[in-house]
Amino acid sequence: MKHTGREWDDTIVALATPPGIGAIGVIRLSGPQAITIAATLMPSRALLEKASHTAHVGLLQAGGEVLDEVVVTLFKGPRSYTGENVAEISGHGSPFILEQIIQATIAQGARLAKPGEFTQRAFLNGKMDLTQAESVADMIASNTAASRRTALNSMRGGITHSLMELRVQLIRFSALIELELDFAEEDVAFADRKQFNDLLARLQFATGELLQSFTLGNAVKNGVQVAIIGRPNAGKSTLLNTLLNENRAIVSEVAGTTRDTIEEIINIDGILFRLIDTAGIRTQGNDAVEQIGIERAMEKRRGADVVLYLFDATGFMPVELAEVAAEFKAEKLQWIPVGNKAELVSPETLASFSAVPGIHWISAREQTGINELKHALFAKVISGSVQAESTLVTNTRHYAALQQLSHSLTDLQAGLDHQLTGDLLAADIRNCLHYLGEITGEITNEDMLDYIFSKFCIGK
């Protein structure tokens, strides 16, 4: 058991498959009475005598009435997902039948599980660490190949493996320095300071690598907000339709056609980009509805991860683009200048914009330069490719703990450099171990666990 003091002496039950009509529904029981309850409801199969990891077909009964013909699969603890006795009842996917089965298990002493309680029990019973438990929810929520690979890597202990060996070595040095305190009057040194410096360097490098991965990890998990900004009739809606390869936004020669934001999602090399088509931005306009759209466009610009600033190459001046570039620089916004209708102007005109670097020339109507723009958009937020073996930080809790760990390692290194006494070094080491323990769940509390697992779906 982990450091919560909580004991799980009851049996929980929940539907483990999505609600609604389907071919099969699975009900999961976990706890000391899980198999006993299943055996009571299926008296014809003597389930208490059956081996673990076996499946049994039979009639499920309650109160003398047959509820369903089901398959009951047994997993005896500790060789189960939760580390406890687990029984999974696979029945026909009628919501009515499944509810009747759940109520029958409750009548036998089970209680409805809370969100994430099965995985919480798996963590508390030592079947996985906290980062692995949290990745279970990420795995369920994954909607791209990249997010699935990242969650699977975390489930296999990617972050933990990066830090646990170093944590063990840090504990060893901590013990040696604590031992030195017992012999302070004899002025002996048990901890080799050179080896200690080498260990800190490895820890700082590993921590820095994980911190740097958060930008990519966050993009993989949550997607990237991209606002398409520009003046009226620059071609923003046409660009959105071209990127989506469908007519999602209304396109018109009339300026101000787009009054509100339109949001759609595209997948570029495994990363979800949330494209936001906004109202054309201009300083003057008598239409109150259009002005509201412009205000919302400005809000989306400020909140976007990347802005595609689209301008009409046939009527935009280089000095105007330079002013826009200065504005984005002042606001510290990530942006890509995109010149539309490039096929209608001369190479000399395109060259006149050279003062602003990184312009992508396209024709939204003719669909030229679009693939290059997609690659540029991907490269703007992603440095390198998303590999299956990559360890990425996608969880803000992990990121915050890693930041604290980085600060503590810096303090510890400064202490070593200034040859601080063992008692002061020991305090800094304890801080480092605390933040390492927070990441893996070695150091935690019930309130934090309840918050983490409350975000899971019921039945997982």
C-alpha positions in Angstrom: 0.0 0.0 0.0 1.1 3.6 -0.6 1.4 6.3 2.0 -2.3 7.2 2.5 -3.3 5.0 5.4 -6.5 4.2 3.6 -7.6 0.6 3.5 -9.9 -0.8 0.8 -12.0 -3.4 2.6 -15.1 -3.1 0.4 -16.0 -4.2 -3.1 -16.9 -1.8 -5.9 -18.8 -2.2 -9.1 -19.2 -0.2 -12.3 -20.0 -0.4 -16.0 -16.6 -0.6 -17.7 -18.0 0.0 -21.3 -19.6 3.2 -22.6 -23.3 3.6 -21.7 -25.9 3.0 -24.3 -27.1 0.1 -26.5 -24.3 -2.1 -27.8 -23.5 -5.8 -28.6 -21.8 -6.4 -25.2 -21.5 -4.5 -22.0 -18.9 -5.3 -19.4 -19.4 -4.8 -15.6 -16.4 -4.8 -13.4 -16.2 -5.9 -9.8 -13.1 -5.3 -7.6 -12.5 -6.0 -4.0 -12.4 -8.9 -1.4 -15.9 -10.1 -2.3 -15.8 -9.6 -6.1 -15.5 -13.3 -7.0 -17.9 -14.3 -4.1 -20.6 -12.0 -5.5 -20.1 -13.3 -9.0 -20.3 -16.9 -7.7 -23.6 -16.1 -5.8 -25.2 -14.7 -9.0 -23.9 -17.6 -11.1 -24.5 -20.7 -8.8 -24.2 -23.2 -11.6 -20.5 -22.7 -12.2 -18.9 -22.9 -8.7 -16.8 -19.9 -9.4 -15.0 -19.9 -6.1 -13.3 -23.1 -7.1 -12.2 -21.9 -10.5 -8.6 -20.8 -11.3 -7.6 -17.2 -11.9 -7.6 -15.8 -15.5 -10.4 -18.1 -16.6 -13.7 -17.3 -18.3 -17.1 -19.1 -17.6 -20.4 -19.0 -19.5 -23.6 -19.3 -17.6 -26.9 -17.9 -16.5 -26.8 -14.9 -14.1 -29.6 -15.1 -11.6 -31.0 -12.9 -8.8 -34.1 -13.4 -6.7 -35.0 -16.6 -8.6 -35.0 -14.7 -11.9 -32.6 -15.2 -14.8 -31.0 -11.8 -15.6 -28.9 -12.7 -18.6 -26.6 -15.3 -20.1 -23.1 -13.9 -19.5 -19.4 -14.6 -19.5 -17.7 -14.1 -16.1 -13.9 -13.7 -16.2 -12.0 -14.1 -13.0 -8.7 -12.4 -11.9 -7.5 -13.3 -8.5 -5.4 -10.8 -6.6 -2.7 -9.8 -6.7 -2.6 -10.9 -10.4 -5.2 -8.4 -11.5 -5.4 -4.8 -12.7 -6.2 -3.5 -9.3 -4.2 -6.0 -7.3 -7.5 -7.3 -5.7 -9.9 -10.0 -6.7 -11.6 -8.9 -9.9 -14.6 -10.3 -11.7 -15.7 -9.0 -15.1 -19.3 -9.8 -16.2 -19.8 -9.6 -20.0 -23.5 -9.4 -20.8 -25.7 -8.3 -23.6 -25.5 -4.6 -24.2 -29.0 -3.6 -23.1 -28.8 -0.7 -20.7 -31.8 -2.2 -18.8 -30.1 -5.6 -18.4 -26.8 -4.1 -17.4 -28.4 -1.9 -14.8 -30.3 -5.0 -13.4 -27.0 -6.8 -13.1 -25.3 -3.9 -11.3 -28.2 -3.6 -8.9 -28.0 -7.4 -8.2 -24.3 -7.0 -7.3 -25.1 -4.1 -5.0 -27.8 -6.2 -3.3 -25.0 -8.7 -2.6 -22.8 -6.1 -0.9 -21.0 -4.2 -3.6 -21.1 -0.4 -4.0 -20.9 1.8 -7.0 -17.4 2.8 -7.8 -16.3 6.5 -7.9 -14.6 7.9 -11.0 -11.2 6.4 -11.5 -11.5 4.2 -8.4 -10.3 1.0 -10.1 -7.1 2.7 -11.2 -6.7 4.4 -7.8 -6.8 1.0 -6.2 -4.2 -0.2 -8.7 -1.9 2.6 -7.6 -2.5 2.2 -3.9 -1.8 -1.5 -4.2 1.5 -0.9 -5.9 0.5 -2.1 -9.4 1.6 1.1 -11.0 3.1 4.4 -10.0 1.2 7.7 -10.1 2.5 8.8 -13.5 1.5 5.5 -15.0 -2.0 5.7 -13.4 -2.5 9.2 -14.8 -1.4 8.0 -18.3 -4.4 5.6 -18.2 -6.7 8.5 -18.5 -4.6 10.0 -21.3 -4.7 6.7 -23.1 -8.5 6.7 -23.0 -8.7 10.3 -24.2 -6.1 9.9 -27.0 -7.4 10.9 -30.4 -4.3 10.7 -32.6 -1.5 8.2 -33.1 1.0 10.6 -31.4 -1.1 11.0 -28.3 -1.7 7.2 -28.1 2.0 6.5 -28.4 2.9 9.1 -25.8 0.3 7.8 -23.3 1.4 4.2 -23.9 5.0 5.2 -23.3 4.0 6.8 -19.9 1.9 3.7 -19.0 5.1 1.7 -19.5 6.9 3.9 -17.1 8.7 6.3 -19.5 9.0 9.3 -17.1 9.6 7.0 -14.1 12.4 5.2 -15.7 14.1 8.5 -16.6 14.3 9.5 -12.9 14.0 6.5 -10.6 17.5 5.2 -11.0 18.9 8.7 -10.3 16.5 9.0 -7.3 17.9 5.8 -5.8 21.4 7.1 -6.2 20.4 10.4 -4.6 18.9 8.6 -1.6 22.2 6.7 -1.3 24.2 10.0 -1.1 21.6 11.4 1.3 22.2 8.5 3.6 26.0 9.0 3.4 25.7 12.7 4.2 23.4 12.0 7.1 26.0 9.5 8.3 28.6 12.2 8.2 26.5 14.3 10.6 26.8 11.5 13.2 30.6 11.8 12.9 30.8 15.5 12.7 33.3 15.8 15.5 35.7 13.4 13.7 35.6 15.4 10.4 35.2 12.3 8.1 33.6 12.3 4.6 31.6 9.3 3.5 30.1 10.8 0.4 32.4 11.3 -2.5 31.8 15.0 -3.6 33.0 14.4 -7.2 30.6 11.5 -7.7 27.9 13.7 -6.1 28.6 16.4 -8.6 28.4 13.9 -11.5 25.0 12.6 -10.2 23.7 16.2 -9.9 24.7 16.9 -13.5 22.9 13.8 -14.7 19.8 14.7 -12.7 19.8 18.3 -14.0 20.2 17.1 -17.6 17.3 14.6 -17.2 15.1 17.1 -15.5 15.9 19.7 -18.2 15.1 17.3 -21.0 11.7 16.5 -19.5 10.9 20.2 -18.9 11.8 21.0 -22.5 9.5 18.2 -23.7 6.4 19.8 -22.2 5.8 22.1 -25.2 5.7 19.1 -27.5 3.8 17.0 -25.0 1.2 19.6 -24.4 0.7 20.0 -28.2 0.4 16.2 -28.6 -2.2 15.9 -25.7 -4.3 19.0 -26.1 -3.7 20.2 -29.7 -2.5 23.6 -30.9 -4.8 26.7 -31.2 -4.2 28.5 -34.5 -6.0 31.8 -35.2 -6.3 32.9 -38.8 -6.1 36.7 -38.7 -6.2 39.3 -41.4 -8.1 42.1 -43.0 -11.5 41.6 -44.7 -11.3 39.7 -48.0 -7.8 38.6 -47.4 -9.0 35.0 -48.1 -9.2 33.7 -44.5 -12.3 31.6 -45.0 -11.0 30.3 -48.4 -7.8 29.3 -46.6 -9.7 27.5 -43.9 -11.8 25.6 -46.5 -8.6 24.7 -48.4 -6.8 23.4 -45.2 -9.9 21.3 -44.3 -10.5 20.2 -47.9 -14.2 21.1 -47.5 -16.5 24.1 -47.7 -16.8 24.8 -44.1 -16.8 28.6 -44.1 -18.9 30.9 -46.4 -16.8 32.6 -49.0 -17.9 35.9 -50.5 -16.4 38.9 -52.3 -18.4 41.1 -49.8 -16.1 42.3 -47.1 -17.1 41.4 -43.6 -19.0 38.2 -44.5 -17.4 36.3 -41.6 -19.1 37.8 -38.5 -18.1 35.3 -35.8 -15.3 32.8 -35.3 -15.5 29.3 -36.9 -13.4 26.5 -35.3 -12.4 23.3 -37.0 -9.7 20.6 -36.4 -7.1 19.2 -38.7 -4.5 16.5 -38.1 -1.0 17.4 -39.3 1.5 14.5 -38.8 -0.2 13.3 -35.6 -0.8 16.7 -34.0 -4.3 18.2 -33.8 -4.4 21.9 -34.9 -7.6 23.8 -33.9 -8.0 26.3 -36.7 -10.0 29.4 -35.9 -11.4 31.5 -38.8 -12.0 35.0 -37.5 -13.8 38.1 -38.7 -11.7 40.5 -40.8 -9.9 43.1 -38.7 -10.3 46.7 -39.8 -10.3 49.9 -37.8 -13.6 51.3 -39.1 -17.0 49.7 -39.5 -20.5 50.9 -38.8 -22.0 47.4 -38.4 -22.3 46.6 -34.6 -22.4 42.9 -35.2 -19.2 43.1 -37.3 -17.5 45.0 -34.6 -18.3 42.3 -32.1 -16.8 39.8 -34.5 -13.6 41.9 -34.7 -13.4 42.1 -30.9 -13.7 38.3 -30.7 -11.0 37.9 -33.4 -8.6 40.0 -31.3 -9.4 37.8 -28.3 -8.6 34.7 -30.3 -5.4 36.2 -31.6 -4.2 36.9 -28.0 -5.1 33.4 -26.8 -3.7 31.4 -29.8 -0.6 29.3 -29.7 0.2 30.4 -33.3 -1.3 33.1 -35.5 -1.5 32.8 -39.2 -1.6 36.4 -40.4 -3.1 36.3 -43.9 -2.7 39.3 -46.2 -3.6 40.0 -49.8 -0.4 40.2 -51.9 -2.2 42.3 -54.5 -3.1 45.2 -52.2 -0.8 45.0 -49.2 2.2 47.2 -48.8 5.6 46.0 -47.4 5.6 48.8 -44.8 2.2 47.6 -43.5 3.5 44.1 -43.0 6.5 45.5 -41.2 4.1 47.3 -38.8 2.2 44.1 -38.2 5.5 42.2 -37.5 6.5 44.9 -35.0 3.1 44.5 -33.3 3.4 40.7 -33.0 6.9 41.1 -31.7 5.8 43.6 -29.0 3.0 41.2 -27.9 5.4 38.2 -28.0 3.1 36.2 -30.1 4.1 33.2 -32.3 3.0 34.0 -35.8 3.5 33.1 -39.5 3.0 35.7 -42.2 1.1 34.3 -45.1 0.8 36.1 -48.4 -2.3 35.1 -50.4 -3.0 35.5 -54.1 0.7 35.2 -54.8 0.0 34.0 -58.3 -1.4 37.4 -59.3 1.7 39.5 -58.5 5.2 39.6 -60.0 8.3 38.1 -58.4 9.6 41.7 -57.9 6.5 42.5 -55.8 7.1 39.4 -53.7 10.7 40.3 -53.2 9.8 43.7 -51.9 8.5 42.1 -48.7 11.9 40.6 -47.9 12.3 42.8 -44.8 9.9 40.5 -42.9 11.4 37.0 -42.8 9.5 33.7 -43.0 6.7 34.7 -45.3 4.8 31.8 -46.9 3.3 32.6 -50.3 0.2 30.8 -51.2 -2.9 30.8 -53.4 -5.8 29.7 -51.2 -8.1 29.6 -54.3 -5.7 27.6 -56.5 -4.5 25.5 -53.5 -0.8 26.2 -54.1 1.7 26.4 -51.3 -0.8 24.8 -48.8 1.3 21.7 -48.0 4.4 23.9 -47.4 2.2 26.0 -45.0 1.1 22.9 -43.1 4.8 21.9 -42.7 5.7 25.4 -41.5 2.8 25.3 -39.0 4.0 22.0 -37.7 7.6 23.1 -37.4 6.6 26.3 -35.6 5.3 24.4 -32.6 7.1 21.1 -32.9 10.9 20.8 -32.8 11.7 17.3 -34.1 9.4 14.4 -34.8 7.0 12.7 -32.4 8.6 9.3 -31.9 7.1 6.3 -30.2 10.0 5.9 -27.8 10.0 9.6 -26.8 9.3 10.4 -23.2 7.2 13.5 -23.2 5.7 15.4 -20.2 2.0 16.1 -20.9 0.8 16.6 -17.4 0.8 20.0 -15.8 1.2 18.5 -12.3 4.4 16.7 -13.5 5.7 19.9 -15.1 5.2 21.9 -11.9 7.0 19.3 -9.8 9.8 19.2 -12.3 10.2 23.0 -12.2 10.4 22.8 -8.4 12.9 19.9 -8.7 15.0 22.0 -11.1 15.2 24.9 -8.6 16.1 22.5 -5.8 18.8 20.9 -7.8 20.2 24.4 -8.6 20.2 25.2 -4.9 21.9 21.9 -4.1 24.6 22.5 -6.7 25.3 25.9 -5.3 25.6 24.4 -1.9 28.2 21.9 -3.2 30.1 24.6 -5.0 30.3 26.7 -1.8 31.2 23.7 0.3 28.3 24.0 2.6 28.1 21.7 5.6 26.5 18.3 5.5 23.4 19.4 7.5 22.6 22.1 4.9 23.2 19.8 2.0 21.0 17.2 3.6 18.1 19.7 3.7 18.5 20.5 0.0 18.6 16.8 -0.9 15.4 16.2 1.0 13.7 18.9 -1.1 14.9 17.2 -4.3 13.7 13.8 -3.1 10.3 15.4 -2.2 9.6 16.7 -5.7 10.8 13.5 -7.3 8.4 11.6 -5.0 5.6 13.9 -5.9 5.9 13.0 -9.6 5.8 9.2 -9.1 3.4 9.2 -6.1 5.9 8.1 -3.5 4.9 11.3 -1.6 1.2 12.1 -1.8 -2.0 12.7 0.1 -5.6 11.7 -0.1 -6.9 15.0 -1.3 -4.4 15.1 -4.2 -5.3 11.5 -5.1 -9.0 12.1 -5.0 -8.6 15.1 -7.3 -6.4 13.3 -9.8 -8.7 10.2 -10.0 -11.9 12.2 -10.0 -11.1 13.2 -13.6 -11.2 9.6 -14.8 -14.3 8.0 -16.2 -16.3 5.7 -14.0 -15.4 2.1 -14.5 -11.6 2.8 -15.0 
